[in-house]
């Protein structure tokens, strides 16, 4: 196993220490229990926003902590849900009196632990709402999930809800916006190669020399089907057709489009994918009004990509454009 | 060969089309000859800054075009120098009457072609200065280079010179700052895996299952030596020792530190590397005052990392902090 690490069981802690050294001017790190929090938290009168999940998907979620996005993120071990005490302590750390929103990707462990943390926080007098994202159209149930998986829309929901919270919208309003983003968003991903967790040292799955997996999950969970390698145009047709037909997105719709790399895909390839997505949507009368191209929700060193669409309205567009200042997303601030 | 492309000889052009669709509000793309230029170029009275080189190192250089950084970038085919006519046309497109700086990584083809372009531009009455970066301490000469290779410091020079040009410093002043950045900067990289150009379909070199290459070049050119895989702490000791002893950086120095991913390395590993670099420098009394952790100068899907240091003074720090608004680096704007 070739990884730039010291020891498999030290990766998450040591990466957090690296983040603390790099961003200590704007983030604070708690190690026991582990969470990353804005250094100015809690912001009085602002809804606090907490997300979290297994590590190995960086920059999600820790790279999205900061002004205009998350107040805190709880990293689990690699591909492992964080624990309720992490989520509880993060919730307490960001409660500025206006309540706290939990944004939870639909994975069984994450959902269960965030529910437990919400109950505990409510017991301490903190108002908590939770929104579970489930935008992955690939499969109905999966290895770690009942119902659809929560993937790329989570990044976008964190940005948009973060902006809504900065405007001092109420907890009910921020949660409603989060549900709307999830409801108007759809994703699907694919892989060219598996990845390897530091602790297993084995590939997450096997894929033939000339095969790709369409509809892959972000931990290498099985997708819809395998087929021989094909040109980028055909890969995008596969993914985007499933995404567009699911909502469905219709001619005249304005969308935010994210082309996300799984971690091991060169950026030059993501721009080829973006070109094909632009063509695909243009042929259907769907206009890309905002976009994000890069590595945002990854699967360690997996090669592949995912496509996420969000149908925009004026409010969501305005909230997307609002200033954000985090390690991984930064503009206008 | 598993790549998200349509055809090997279409990759660069199609990725440019993707960039045009994604960033058409701020960048213009010329296809014949190929270059990427700020949409508001030429900026009257401002020194224009042009860089370029083979593709496959994204986001460098095209992702660094915009306010506060490059005015134009010339992408060659993958790992192949751009041609003098690309550089000449880019130079003409960004000349706002204050002259144009060429920032050139020390690779024989790049240097030769930029020299030719500069001569042609001067013949058309444009004042041109060129600065060749050569910060890679790994080897003296290399496969494509006489003298040291130009690597990570190029990214930092483009940012700092871009800020200097925005302040309306003269061509001589911006060129002097560029030479200073190169003079105060040193880098070294390593690889865990090779990469594969789309046209060759073969790995750029062979590396054993349990080996790494220390001092690798950004096209997979040989480095200093191979050795068995080792913990991140030891990898950083190898790279950082060579970097620090070369300038040398001394106790009391303030530095900008870049931990750069080669394209296929998960971000969580780069933060482990950053942790080790912080430790290494702290032990030597060297203070990291600014940092960059991520994929900035890549080698397609190669797994590995590089470390770059720049010794800071107040002026360089101020120019680094100045607003920048490009696809890949964006702050304060």
Interface residues (C-beta under 8 A of the other chain):
Chain A: X2 X3 X4 X5 X6 X7 X11 X12 X14 X15 X16 X17 X18 X19 X21 X22 X55 X56 X58 X59 X63 X78 X192 X193 X212 X229 X231 X232 X233 X235 X263 X264 X265 X266 X267 X268 X269 X270 X271 X272 X273 X274 X275 X276 X278 X288 X291 X293 X295 X298 X300 X301 X303 X304 X305 X330 X331 X332 X333
Chain B: X2 X3 X4 X5 X6 X7 X11 X12 X14 X15 X16 X17 X18 X19 X21 X22 X55 X56 X58 X59 X63 X78 X192 X193 X212 X229 X231 X232 X233 X235 X263 X264 X265 X266 X267 X268 X269 X270 X271 X272 X273 X274 X275 X276 X278 X288 X291 X293 X295 X298 X300 X301 X303 X304 X305 X330 X331 X332 X333
